[in-house]
Each structure stands twice: as C-alpha cells, then as structure tokens.
Amino acid sequence: MNPARSSTQSPPRHGVTTVRARRPGVGSLVLLASIVVSFLAASSAPTPLYATYARMWDFSPITTTVVFGVYAIAVLLALLVLGRLSDHVGRRPVLLAALAVQTAAMVVLTTADGVGALLAGRVLQGVSTGGALGALGAAMVDVDRGRGTVANAAAPGIGTGTGALLSGLLVQYAPAPTHLIYLLLVGVFLLQGVAVALMPETVSRKPGARAAVVPEFTVPAGLRGPVLAAAPILFAVWALAGFYGSLGPALARQLSGSSSVVLGALGFFLLAVVGSLATVVLGRMAPRTVMLVGIAMLVVAGAGTLVAVDQSSTVGFFSSTAVAGIGFGAGFQGGIRTVAPLAAPHERAGVLSVLYVVCYLGMGAPSVVAGVLVVHGGGLVTTARYYTVFVLVLAVAALAGLLSTNRSARRVGPAEVRASRRVSGSGDHGDPACRDGARTSPGCR
C-alpha cells in the first residue's frame, strides 16, 4: 500500500468532501509561518506611529491605548466567532478571506485622516488576525506536529518585533511615514494570497460550518487540565506584551530623554525577538519546565524594570526588557506546547483559538486600564510601576496555578490518562515529536 495515496484518497463518507490534493510539505509550513509573521508585524506597525498620530490629531494617551485595545477586542471577537470555522470549510478559504480583509485594513490605515479611520483600520486588522490565527496554528500542526507547534510559538514574536522596528525605521528615515509601511504590507499580503491559493489543503471539509460560527468558548474534556495549566502564564506574558506595545515606546523615550521613534520601538522589538529566540533554544525542554523558566524570568525582569524606572536608567530598562523577552518566549511556548500537540485534527483550530483569546484578553484589557491611569492616575512612570507590579502578581498566580494543576494531574490514574489521550487523539503512536525523542508533546510522557 502507498501510505501517501491512502492518506489523501480514502473512500469518501456521506457529507464529507475528501481532500485529494498533494500532501503539504515544508514549503507550506514556511508559508503559514510567514503569514503569522506578516499579520503580527502589521498589528505592531502602528505602534511607532502613535506619537505621530497624537501630534497630528491631538489625542491623549487614553486614545492611544484605546486604539491599541480595540484591536485586541476585535481579535477576541473574531476568535470566538470564526476560530473553529476552518475545521469545517478548510484552512485555505479562511486564510484567503483573512488576507483580503488584512489588505483592506492596510488601505484604510494608509488613507486615515483621523481617529475614526484609525480605529476602523485597527478593527479590520483584529477581525482578520482573529479569523486567521486558529486556522494558521492548526494548519502548521497539520503539516508537522512537532515543527508546527514550535512555529506556533516562535512566529508571533518574530512578527510583532520586526513589525514595530521596521515601522520605526521607516517613520524615522523614510518618506511618507504614515503610508509606506502599510503599502509594503499590502504587497506582502497579495503575494501570500497567491501562495495560499496554490497551497495544498491540510484537512478534509466536514459539515457544521454554520454551527461553528456560533460563539463558543469550550475545550474538549481531555484538554481542560492542560488548558488550565497554560492559561495563567499565557495571560501574564501577553499582558507584558501589551505593556511594551502601548506604554513601552513613550516610557523608553522619557527615560532616555530622546524623541527617537526607533528607540521607542526598540523595546517592543527586543521583547519579541528575544522571545522568539527563546522558543528555539528551549524547544527540547519539557513544556512544564519551559513555563517555569518563563515565570522565573518574568519575576526577574519585573524587579529589574522597577529599579530601572526608579533610577531613570535606559540601560537598565532595555536590559530588563531582554530578560522579559526570555520570559515572554518561554511562557508562550510552554503554554502552546502544553496543549496544541494533544488536540485532535478536528479540534485544533478551536483549541488554539481559545488559547489566543486568553492571550489577547491579557494583551488588551490591562493596556486600556493603563491608558486611563496615565492621564488620571499619576502619569506614565507611576503607571509603569503599577503595571510592572501587576505582571509580577500574574507571574506568581501562574506559578500557583501550574503547581496546582500538576498536583491534580498526579492524582489522575493511568486509565484516565489513557482515556484523555484517546479523546485528544494524542499519545506516542505516530507523534513525530515522540519519535524524535524530543518529548515536546505532553502526550509522550
């Protein structure tokens, strides 16, 4: 028997359209990861421009954080409504639609002439990103469970960091600062749209698309323990990302006494890129160990940031940012790897969407509160202290939650563990992560 033939040409069942296209390979994985990078780069591209927009349209830090937060809210709503859709209609249709909406968002931002247009562009970005993230994450795991899981953890940081820094460089040194970055991204999205149209589909279509768009925040029974273990650290590290995305540029400029847009974007870039490198370096550690490393680095970084702010130390601030990047990458990777490899193919997009809801809730809600505090609660430096203490509290809560869920897991008997693996479609059999000996999947234990 030809294994490739049997996997793509199995007899069709009633109500199911069987995928007969060629099998996706490494090229598909690279394409999917590049879309995550470009979408997250687009999401952070306006960050260095907020000061420019504030001068042009005369708005306060509250408006800045609302513009930042409305994107996260739009992502959350799209994840809830569209997060499971690709499990039914296929990955490619969802990705093509998301790329089209993302392109429209870039056009709106390029032509924006006020806060209203800026908010509209950010909402379109959020809908596109939220609609795509579940499909992208699931498709990468479809292509290669081991590499796809690592790519899920590494690509968002690379995109977020490079988008902020590239935008800062263009704003500082290139013409048309409020247009050029968006026009470049339009070109990228159009090229990726062509590539997605040519990419093999990774799942078979199945009925239930209409029911899938009814908002639902549920997790399969066999995955609830891993999700509960991962959720606190995911919320904490993305709250940290929200700090660097909303208040970080202004804080860096104030501590340094410089008005450089590039310097303002450097903190976000450093956090995200160091985080992505951490996902690669720590990729062969057990997920629980990686989460513990993330929590420890968040605590160290938080203490360092408090000292740097008190001493008005630019070097201390960026040094703490680098340590925070390790915490961000380790915490995010550990959380994703704790859950994603355990999900069955028809559950992946929905489960990853739940995880991203937690992430973007952590990213958006604290940032909006921080914007109000900057204006009404004592200013930027005081708010930065409050926010840092808040992240430290989240890190401690994440540690308590992780230890608690670990104790609960130890009380589960072997029969329950085997049943959970059968429900989630996981286990040692056929898992590339297990065969490689990397033990990246919790189901390998």
C-alpha positions as CSV (number, residue, x, y, z in Angstrom):
1,M,0.0,0.0,0.0
2,N,1.2,3.5,-0.8
3,P,0.8,5.5,2.5
4,A,0.6,8.9,0.8
5,R,-2.1,7.6,-1.5
6,S,-4.1,6.1,1.3
7,S,-3.9,9.3,3.4
8,T,-5.2,11.5,0.7
9,Q,-7.5,9.3,-1.3
10,S,-9.5,7.4,1.3
11,P,-13.1,6.5,0.4
12,P,-15.4,9.5,0.8
13,R,-18.0,9.4,3.6
14,H,-21.5,10.8,3.4
15,G,-21.5,14.6,3.9
16,V,-17.7,14.9,3.8
17,T,-15.6,16.3,0.9
18,T,-12.3,14.3,0.8
19,V,-9.1,16.3,0.1
20,R,-7.4,14.8,-3.0
21,A,-4.6,17.4,-3.4
22,R,-1.0,16.7,-2.9
23,R,0.4,16.5,0.6
24,P,1.6,19.8,2.1
25,G,5.3,19.9,2.9
26,V,7.9,22.1,4.5
27,G,7.1,24.9,1.9
28,S,3.6,25.0,3.3
29,L,4.9,25.3,6.8
30,V,7.2,28.2,5.9
31,L,4.3,29.9,4.1
32,L,2.0,29.5,7.0
33,A,4.6,30.8,9.5
34,S,5.3,33.8,7.2
35,I,1.6,34.7,7.3
36,V,1.6,34.7,11.1
37,V,4.8,36.9,11.0
38,S,3.2,39.4,8.5
39,F,-0.1,39.6,10.3
40,L,1.6,40.2,13.7
41,A,4.0,42.7,12.0
42,A,1.0,44.5,10.7
43,S,-0.5,44.6,14.1
44,S,2.5,46.3,15.6
45,A,3.3,48.5,12.7
46,P,1.2,51.4,14.0
47,T,3.0,51.3,17.4
48,P,5.8,53.7,16.5
49,L,3.3,56.0,14.7
50,Y,1.1,56.6,17.8
51,A,3.1,59.7,18.8
52,T,2.9,61.0,15.2
53,Y,-0.9,60.4,15.1
54,A,-1.3,62.1,18.5
55,R,0.5,65.2,17.3
56,M,-1.5,65.2,14.0
57,W,-4.9,64.7,15.6
58,D,-4.3,66.0,19.1
59,F,-5.3,63.0,21.2
60,S,-4.3,61.8,24.7
61,P,-2.6,58.6,26.0
62,I,-6.1,57.2,26.7
63,T,-6.9,57.3,23.0
64,T,-3.6,55.6,22.2
65,T,-4.4,52.7,24.5
66,V,-8.0,52.5,23.2
67,V,-6.7,52.3,19.7
68,F,-4.3,49.6,20.9
69,G,-7.0,47.8,22.9
70,V,-9.7,47.9,20.2
71,Y,-7.5,45.7,18.1
72,A,-7.2,43.1,20.8
73,I,-11.0,43.2,21.4
74,A,-11.6,42.7,17.6
75,V,-9.2,39.8,17.7
76,L,-11.1,38.3,20.6
77,L,-14.5,38.5,19.0
78,A,-13.2,37.1,15.7
79,L,-11.6,34.2,17.5
80,L,-14.9,33.4,19.3
81,V,-16.9,33.6,16.1
82,L,-14.5,32.4,13.4
83,G,-12.0,30.4,15.4
84,R,-13.5,26.9,14.6
85,L,-14.6,27.7,11.0
86,S,-11.5,26.3,9.3
87,D,-12.1,22.9,10.9
88,H,-15.2,22.7,8.7
89,V,-14.6,24.6,5.5
90,G,-10.8,24.0,5.3
91,R,-7.8,26.2,6.1
92,R,-7.3,27.8,2.7
93,P,-10.7,29.6,2.3
94,V,-10.4,31.1,5.8
95,L,-6.8,32.3,5.1
96,L,-7.7,33.8,1.7
97,A,-10.6,35.7,3.3
98,A,-8.3,36.9,6.1
99,L,-5.6,38.1,3.7
100,A,-8.3,40.1,1.8
101,V,-9.6,41.8,4.9
102,Q,-6.0,42.5,6.1
103,T,-5.2,44.1,2.8
104,A,-8.4,46.3,3.2
105,A,-7.2,47.3,6.7
106,M,-3.9,48.5,5.3
107,V,-5.7,50.6,2.7
108,V,-7.8,52.2,5.5
109,L,-4.8,52.9,7.6
110,T,-2.9,54.3,4.7
111,T,-5.6,56.8,3.9
112,A,-6.6,57.5,7.6
113,D,-7.3,61.2,8.3
114,G,-8.4,60.9,11.9
115,V,-9.0,58.8,14.9
116,G,-12.2,57.3,13.5
117,A,-10.4,55.9,10.5
118,L,-7.5,54.7,12.7
119,L,-10.0,52.8,14.9
120,A,-11.7,51.3,11.8
121,G,-8.4,50.1,10.4
122,R,-7.5,48.5,13.7
123,V,-10.9,46.8,13.9
124,L,-10.4,45.3,10.4
125,Q,-6.9,44.2,11.4
126,G,-8.3,42.5,14.5
127,V,-11.1,40.7,12.6
128,S,-8.6,39.5,10.0
129,T,-6.0,38.3,12.6
130,G,-8.5,36.7,14.9
131,G,-10.1,34.9,12.0
132,A,-6.8,33.6,10.7
133,L,-4.9,32.7,13.9
134,G,-6.8,29.5,14.7
135,A,-6.6,28.3,11.1
136,L,-2.9,29.2,10.8
137,G,-1.9,27.5,14.0
138,A,-4.0,24.4,13.2
139,A,-2.6,24.2,9.6
140,M,1.0,24.3,10.9
141,V,0.3,21.4,13.3
142,D,-1.5,19.6,10.4
143,V,1.7,19.8,8.3
144,D,4.1,18.8,11.0
145,R,3.0,18.3,14.6
146,G,6.5,18.9,16.2
147,R,7.8,21.7,14.0
148,G,4.3,23.2,13.6
149,T,4.0,23.5,17.4
150,V,7.3,25.3,17.7
151,A,6.5,27.6,14.8
152,N,3.2,28.5,16.5
153,A,5.2,29.7,19.5
154,A,8.0,31.4,17.6
155,A,6.3,33.2,14.7
156,P,4.1,35.7,16.6
157,G,7.1,37.1,18.4
158,I,9.2,37.5,15.3
159,G,6.3,39.2,13.5
160,T,5.4,41.5,16.4
161,G,9.0,42.6,16.9
162,T,10.0,43.1,13.3
163,G,6.8,45.0,12.5
164,A,7.5,47.5,15.3
165,L,11.1,48.0,14.4
166,L,10.7,48.2,10.7
167,S,7.9,50.7,11.1
168,G,10.0,52.8,13.4
169,L,12.9,52.8,10.9
170,L,10.6,53.9,8.1
171,V,9.0,56.6,10.2
172,Q,12.4,57.9,11.3
173,Y,14.3,57.7,8.0
174,A,11.9,57.1,5.0
175,P,9.5,59.4,3.3
176,A,5.7,59.2,3.8
177,P,6.0,57.8,7.3
178,T,2.2,57.2,7.7
179,H,1.9,55.4,4.4
180,L,5.0,53.5,3.4
181,I,4.9,50.6,5.9
182,Y,1.2,49.9,5.1
183,L,1.8,49.9,1.3
184,L,4.7,47.5,1.8
185,L,2.5,45.2,3.8
186,V,-0.2,45.3,1.1
187,G,2.4,43.9,-1.4
188,V,3.3,41.1,1.1
189,F,-0.3,40.1,1.6
190,L,-1.0,40.0,-2.1
191,L,1.9,37.6,-2.7
192,Q,0.9,35.4,0.2
193,G,-2.7,35.3,-1.1
194,V,-1.3,33.8,-4.4
195,A,0.8,31.3,-2.5
196,V,-2.2,30.2,-0.3
197,A,-4.3,29.7,-3.4
198,L,-1.7,27.3,-4.7
199,M,-1.0,25.6,-1.3
200,P,-2.5,22.1,-0.7
201,E,-5.4,21.9,1.7
202,T,-4.4,20.3,5.0
203,V,-7.8,19.0,6.2
204,S,-11.0,17.5,4.8
205,R,-14.1,19.5,4.8
206,K,-16.9,18.4,7.1
207,P,-20.4,19.5,7.9
208,G,-21.2,22.0,10.7
209,A,-19.8,25.3,9.4
210,R,-22.9,27.3,10.4
211,A,-22.9,25.9,13.9
212,A,-19.1,26.6,14.1
213,V,-19.6,30.4,13.8
214,V,-21.9,30.5,16.8
215,P,-19.7,31.9,19.6
216,E,-18.5,29.1,21.8
217,F,-15.7,29.1,24.4
218,T,-15.3,25.4,25.2
219,V,-12.5,23.0,25.4
220,P,-12.7,19.2,24.9
221,A,-12.9,17.3,28.2
222,G,-9.5,15.6,27.7
223,L,-7.7,19.0,27.2
224,R,-9.2,21.0,30.1
225,G,-6.4,20.2,32.5
226,P,-3.6,21.3,30.1
227,V,-5.5,24.5,29.2
228,L,-6.0,25.4,32.8
229,A,-2.2,24.9,33.3
230,A,-1.3,27.1,30.3
231,A,-3.9,29.9,30.6
232,P,-2.4,31.9,33.5
233,I,1.1,32.1,32.0
234,L,-0.3,33.0,28.6
235,F,-2.3,35.8,30.1
236,A,0.7,37.1,32.0
237,V,3.2,37.1,29.1
238,W,0.7,38.8,26.8
239,A,-0.1,41.4,29.4
240,L,3.6,42.1,29.3
241,A,3.5,42.4,25.5
242,G,0.6,44.8,25.9
243,F,2.7,47.0,28.2
244,Y,5.5,47.2,25.7
245,G,3.1,47.8,22.8
246,S,1.1,50.6,24.4
247,L,3.3,52.3,27.0
248,G,6.7,51.0,26.2
249,P,7.6,53.5,23.4
250,A,6.7,56.5,25.5
251,L,8.5,55.2,28.6
252,A,11.7,54.4,26.6
253,R,11.7,58.0,25.2
254,Q,11.0,59.5,28.6
255,L,13.8,57.5,30.4
256,S,16.3,58.3,27.7
257,G,15.3,61.9,27.1
258,S,15.2,61.2,23.3
259,S,12.4,61.7,20.9
260,S,13.7,58.9,18.5
261,V,10.9,56.8,17.1
262,V,13.3,53.9,16.6
263,L,14.3,54.0,20.2
264,G,10.7,53.9,21.2
265,A,10.1,50.8,19.1
266,L,13.3,49.1,20.3
267,G,11.7,47.8,23.5
268,F,8.9,46.0,21.7
269,F,11.3,44.6,19.1
270,L,13.7,43.4,21.8
271,L,11.0,41.7,23.8
272,A,9.5,39.9,20.8
273,V,12.7,38.8,19.1
274,V,14.4,37.6,22.2
275,G,11.2,35.8,23.0
276,S,11.3,34.0,19.6
277,L,14.9,33.1,20.1
278,A,14.0,31.6,23.5
279,T,11.4,29.4,21.9
280,V,14.1,27.9,19.7
281,V,16.7,27.5,22.4
282,L,14.2,25.9,24.8
283,G,12.4,23.9,22.2
284,R,13.5,20.5,23.5
285,M,12.7,21.1,27.2
286,A,9.5,19.7,28.7
287,P,6.7,22.2,28.4
288,R,6.2,22.4,32.1
289,T,9.9,23.2,32.6
290,V,9.7,25.9,29.9
291,M,6.8,27.5,31.7
292,L,8.7,27.5,35.0
293,V,11.6,29.3,33.2
294,G,9.2,31.8,31.8
295,I,7.7,32.6,35.2
296,A,11.2,33.0,36.8
297,M,12.3,35.4,34.0
298,L,9.1,37.4,34.4
299,V,9.8,37.9,38.1
300,V,13.5,38.9,37.4
301,A,12.5,41.2,34.6
302,G,9.8,42.8,36.7
303,A,12.2,43.6,39.5
304,G,14.7,44.9,37.1
305,T,12.2,47.2,35.4
306,L,11.1,48.7,38.8
307,V,14.7,49.5,39.6
308,A,15.3,50.9,36.1
309,V,12.3,53.2,36.3
310,D,13.2,54.4,39.8
311,Q,16.7,55.2,38.6
312,S,15.7,56.5,35.2
313,S,18.1,54.1,33.7
314,T,17.8,53.5,30.0
315,V,20.3,50.7,30.0
316,G,18.5,49.0,32.9
317,F,15.2,49.3,31.1
318,F,16.4,47.6,28.0
319,S,18.4,45.0,29.9
320,S,15.2,44.1,31.8
321,T,13.4,44.1,28.5
322,A,15.8,41.4,27.2
323,V,15.2,39.3,30.3
324,A,11.4,39.9,29.9
325,G,11.8,38.6,26.3
326,I,13.0,35.3,27.6
327,G,10.1,35.1,29.9
328,F,7.7,36.0,27.1
329,G,9.1,33.4,24.7
330,A,9.4,30.7,27.3
331,G,5.9,31.3,28.8
332,F,4.2,31.5,25.5
333,Q,6.0,28.4,24.0
334,G,5.4,26.4,27.2
335,G,1.7,27.2,27.2
336,I,1.2,26.4,23.5
337,R,3.2,23.2,23.7
338,T,1.3,22.0,26.7
339,V,-1.9,22.0,24.7
340,A,-1.5,22.0,20.9
341,P,0.0,18.6,20.4
342,L,-2.7,16.9,22.4
343,A,-5.6,18.3,20.2
344,A,-7.1,16.0,17.5
345,P,-7.1,17.5,14.0
346,H,-10.8,18.4,14.1
347,E,-10.2,20.2,17.4
348,R,-7.0,22.1,16.7
349,A,-8.3,25.4,15.3
350,G,-10.9,25.7,18.1
351,V,-8.5,24.9,20.9
352,L,-5.8,27.2,19.6
353,S,-8.5,29.9,19.3
354,V,-9.3,29.5,23.0
355,L,-5.6,29.9,23.8
356,Y,-5.4,33.1,21.7
357,V,-8.5,34.5,23.3
358,V,-6.6,34.2,26.7
359,C,-3.6,35.9,25.1
360,Y,-5.4,38.8,23.6
361,L,-7.5,39.4,26.6
362,G,-4.3,39.7,28.6
363,M,-2.8,42.0,25.9
364,G,-5.8,44.3,25.6
365,A,-7.6,44.8,28.9
366,P,-4.7,45.9,31.1
367,S,-3.4,48.2,28.4
368,V,-6.7,50.2,28.2
369,V,-6.7,50.5,32.0
370,A,-3.1,51.7,31.9
371,G,-4.0,54.4,29.4
372,V,-6.6,55.8,31.9
373,L,-4.1,55.7,34.7
374,V,-1.5,57.6,32.7
375,V,-4.0,60.5,32.4
376,H,-5.8,60.2,35.7
377,G,-3.6,58.1,38.0
378,G,-0.2,59.9,38.3
379,G,1.4,59.8,34.9
380,L,3.5,57.5,32.8
381,V,6.2,56.5,35.3
382,T,3.7,55.8,38.1
383,T,1.5,53.7,35.7
384,A,4.6,51.8,34.5
385,R,5.3,50.9,38.2
386,Y,1.7,49.7,38.7
387,Y,1.7,47.7,35.5
388,T,5.0,46.0,36.4
389,V,3.7,45.0,39.8
390,F,0.6,43.7,38.1
391,V,2.7,41.5,35.8
392,L,4.6,40.2,38.9
393,V,1.3,39.3,40.6
394,L,0.2,37.5,37.4
395,A,3.5,35.5,37.3
396,V,3.0,34.4,40.9
397,A,-0.6,33.4,40.1
398,A,0.6,31.5,37.1
399,L,3.1,29.6,39.3
400,A,0.4,28.7,41.8
401,G,-1.9,27.5,39.0
402,L,0.8,25.4,37.4
403,L,1.7,23.7,40.7
404,S,-1.9,23.1,41.4
405,T,-2.8,21.6,38.1
406,N,0.4,19.5,38.3
407,R,-0.7,18.0,41.6
408,S,-4.2,17.3,40.1
409,A,-2.6,15.5,37.2
410,R,-0.6,13.3,39.5
411,R,-3.8,12.2,41.2
412,V,-5.3,11.0,37.9
413,G,-4.9,7.3,37.4
414,P,-3.4,5.5,34.3
415,A,-6.8,4.6,32.9
416,E,-7.9,8.3,33.0
417,V,-4.7,9.4,31.3
418,R,-5.1,6.8,28.5
419,A,-8.8,7.9,28.0
420,S,-7.7,11.5,27.8
421,R,-5.2,10.7,25.2
422,R,-7.7,8.8,23.2
423,V,-10.1,11.7,23.4
424,S,-7.5,14.2,22.2
425,G,-6.0,11.9,19.5
426,S,-2.6,12.1,21.2
427,G,-0.1,9.7,22.5
428,D,3.2,8.1,21.5
429,H,1.8,6.4,18.4
430,G,2.8,8.2,15.2
431,D,3.7,11.5,17.0
432,P,6.8,12.9,15.3
433,A,7.7,14.7,18.5
434,C,7.8,11.4,20.3
435,R,9.7,9.6,17.6
436,D,12.3,12.3,17.5
437,G,13.0,11.7,21.2
438,A,12.5,15.4,21.9
439,R,9.5,14.7,24.1
440,T,7.9,18.0,23.1
441,S,4.4,16.7,23.4
442,P,2.9,16.2,26.8
443,G,1.2,13.1,25.4
444,C,4.7,11.5,25.1
445,R,5.2,11.3,28.8
